[in-house]
Structure formats: C-alpha cells, structure tokens
Amino acid sequence: MRFVTGALEEVAALAPGPYDYIDCCGVLHHLASPEAGLRALASQLARTGGLGLMLYGTYGRSGVYPVQEALAQLVDDLPDADRLAAAHRLIAGLPDTHLLKRNPLVHDHRKGKDAHLYDLLLHRRDRSYRVPELAALLSTAGLAPLAWLEPARYAPETYLADPALRRRAATLPDLERAALAERLSTTMGKHVLYAGFADRPAVATPDPGADGSVLVLRGLDPATVAKGLKPGGMLKAEIDGAAYRAPLPALTTAIVARIDGRRTVAEIRAAIAAAGIDAPDADGFARQVRTLFAAFAGINRIMVRHAG
Ligand SMILES: C[S@@+](CC[C@H](N)C(=O)[O-])C[C@H]1O[C@@H](n2cnc3c(N)ncnc32)[C@H](O)[C@@H]1O
C-alpha cells in the first residue's frame, strides 16, 4: 500500500488508476464543486468498479443549517476562537422549540469537544443531499447508486405498516423506493452508498445459498447471536426509531453458530448433519440460508464471498 496525500481533484496525476474500489467518506459535500470532485474520482474508476460514498443527508441534519447560517450572519468576520465562543453562547440560548434542539440524531455539539462543534456549526462549506439530489450528483459523473446502507434503512417497508401502501411501494423503481424511504424516515443525516457506472456491464450477484458461498458476519459474534435468536422467529432491530423485522428460518441457531467466515455453505450443512440436527436436503437448506442472509443483510450485518 502506498499513501499519497493531496487534493482528490488531482488524483489522476497523483495516483492514477483505474481502481476496482474507491472510498470517499464525508469529503464531497465540503468541496467547492462536488461534481468536479466526483468526476475526478470517476475518471480513475474501473468500468466495473465500485465507489463507496458518504454524504450528508438533509432531513437528519434538520436544525443544523439554520444555525450555521445564523452564525454566519452574526460572527463570520470574527477570529475562529470568537466564532466558537459565540456558537456556544448561541446554542445555549436557543428555545426548546428550535429544530436543532428537537433533533435527537445530531449530537456533535453536545460532545463537549470544540472540534465537533466547529465541524457541525461553523464549517464554511458544508451541504447536504436528499436521495434524488444525490442521484442527480452521481449522474453528472455517469454514475448511479448500486446499494444503500443499511439496505433496510432505504426500504419503504421499514416505515410502512399499511399493507396497501406497502404493495404500492413495492412497485416503484429502486431509486424511487430509496427516496420514499428517506421521506418516511426523515432521520437520514448521512447517506452511505455504493455507486458504479450507470452503463456498466451487469455483474452477477453471488447466491448466498450456493454450496460454495462463504458467509461472513459483520461486527457480530456468531455464538452470542445464535443464543439470542429464536429459530423460526423474527430478527428484530431498530433503525433510528423504526422497527426492523425480518423472518428467520427454522435452522437459524444452528447455521449462525457455524458461520465463521471460512466454512462454505456446504460445509455448514455437513457440520449441522454431523451434529445430529435434522436438516432438510440441499435445496431446502439453501432456501433457509437465503432467508437468513436477507434478514441480516437488511441491517448490513452479513456478507457473502464466493469461495472460488
Ligand atoms: C469530514 S472529514 C472526513 C475524513 C475521513 N474521510 C473520515 O471519514 O473520517 C473531511 C476531509 O476531507 C478533506 N478534504 C477536503 N477537501 C479535500 C480535497 N479537495 N481533496 C481531498 N481531501 C479533502 C479534509 O481535509 C478532511 O480531512
């Protein structure tokens, strides 16, 4: 690995690609031209490559921009130390009804660190995006969203209880579904997504239930998870106040306990049979693995890699 420091607009000269993967976390929304920055990155991305992005989200940052703008009106001409002191005084005196005070998702100004407060309220170049605006930004570089994280966060069903509305939401194109989810949650203060060229050749998605697939749990200890799950029940999680519920297969406990990031699905099935646990045939087992995978993938807690 070679470390190069510089402006990302200069990447073509500093560290030319093409790259299979480029990660750009929390930078584009601070550039004078996010479009130019994105184009510079896209110019070094392989045709089938992926771009991981984090950009601020508008609704989840409600209250932030009015305070940024108020501070700019009042103390923009003062030295940084005075701007900081003014920011402390201003937020201390805000009415309880102010959007910033009513936004439980923004904490940076309450962490007690001036760097956090400065970054949140005194940054002079900071913009945010709603899903359609983000897609429009991507399209200026020929890119389109491939996946949003966590997927369930961008699924309208997470926020819709009514069956008739859920059926309608299911018929919308992917991008409109993500935009709808954002409108129904209003909690997204950061968008995390993978993007790729809109016209890239189709890439086959690995089948998590295939014999050769290797499952990897992310940030979870298999033994602890297996203990906490009821086979045939629901996986339950909370996404910024919204309840995530996903069905789990009968063999959940047995499968999860054996996921170690090395064993293939076929090896897990063999290990379960060897333990004397009643397991279905290969097809039935693959279906159970797919259901289990879908449940954990919704909250970005599982990945699949093909052993081959
Ligand atoms: C909010 S921080 C994110 C840092 C890091 N990527 C992370 O996720 O923790 C924004 C970073 O963007 C960098 N930055 C701003 N303009 C840049 C540019 N034109 N080229 C490269 N980096 C830039 C800043 O120096 C700062 O470190």
The ligand as an SDF file (V2000), in Angstrom:
LIG
                    3D

 27 29  0  0  0  0  0  0  0  0999 V2000
  -15.2980   15.1730    7.4120 C   0  0  0  0  0  0  0  0  0  0  0  0
  -13.6410   14.7880    7.0220 S   0  0  0  0  0  0  0  0  0  0  0  0
  -13.7540   13.0750    6.6210 C   0  0  0  0  0  0  0  0  0  0  0  0
  -12.4600   12.3750    6.8970 C   0  0  0  0  0  0  0  0  0  0  0  0
  -12.4320   10.8530    6.6580 C   0  0  0  0  0  0  0  0  0  0  0  0
  -12.6670   10.5230    5.2620 N   0  0  0  0  0  0  0  0  0  0  0  0
  -13.4160   10.1780    7.5530 C   0  0  0  0  0  0  0  0  0  0  0  0
  -14.3740    9.6010    7.0510 O   0  0  0  0  0  0  0  0  0  0  0  0
  -13.2430   10.1860    8.7620 O   0  0  0  0  0  0  0  0  0  0  0  0
  -13.4080   15.6200    5.5050 C   0  0  0  0  0  0  0  0  0  0  0  0
  -11.9910   15.5020    4.9900 C   0  0  0  0  0  0  0  0  0  0  0  0
  -11.9460   15.9390    3.6390 O   0  0  0  0  0  0  0  0  0  0  0  0
  -10.6690   16.5080    3.4020 C   0  0  0  0  0  0  0  0  0  0  0  0
  -10.7440   17.3040    2.1760 N   0  0  0  0  0  0  0  0  0  0  0  0
  -11.3720   18.4880    1.9940 C   0  0  0  0  0  0  0  0  0  0  0  0
  -11.2120   18.9090    0.7340 N   0  0  0  0  0  0  0  0  0  0  0  0
  -10.4770   17.9710    0.0870 C   0  0  0  0  0  0  0  0  0  0  0  0
   -9.9800   17.8350   -1.2480 C   0  0  0  0  0  0  0  0  0  0  0  0
  -10.2260   18.7600   -2.1780 N   0  0  0  0  0  0  0  0  0  0  0  0
   -9.2630   16.7350   -1.5560 N   0  0  0  0  0  0  0  0  0  0  0  0
   -9.0240   15.7940   -0.6240 C   0  0  0  0  0  0  0  0  0  0  0  0
   -9.4620   15.8660    0.6550 N   0  0  0  0  0  0  0  0  0  0  0  0
  -10.1750   16.9480    1.0110 C   0  0  0  0  0  0  0  0  0  0  0  0
  -10.4390   17.2950    4.6620 C   0  0  0  0  0  0  0  0  0  0  0  0
   -9.0710   17.5400    4.8380 O   0  0  0  0  0  0  0  0  0  0  0  0
  -10.9970   16.3680    5.7420 C   0  0  0  0  0  0  0  0  0  0  0  0
   -9.9890   15.5200    6.2310 O   0  0  0  0  0  0  0  0  0  0  0  0
  1  2  1  0
  2  3  1  0
  2 10  1  0
  3  4  1  0
  4  5  1  0
  5  6  1  0
  5  7  1  0
  7  8  2  0
  7  9  1  0
 10 11  1  0
 11 12  1  0
 11 26  1  0
 12 13  1  0
 13 14  1  0
 13 24  1  0
 14 15  1  0
 14 23  1  0
 15 16  2  0
 16 17  1  0
 17 18  1  0
 17 23  2  0
 18 19  1  0
 18 20  2  0
 20 21  1  0
 21 22  2  0
 22 23  1  0
 24 25  1  0
 24 26  1  0
 26 27  1  0
M  CHG  2   2   1   9  -1
M  END
$$$$
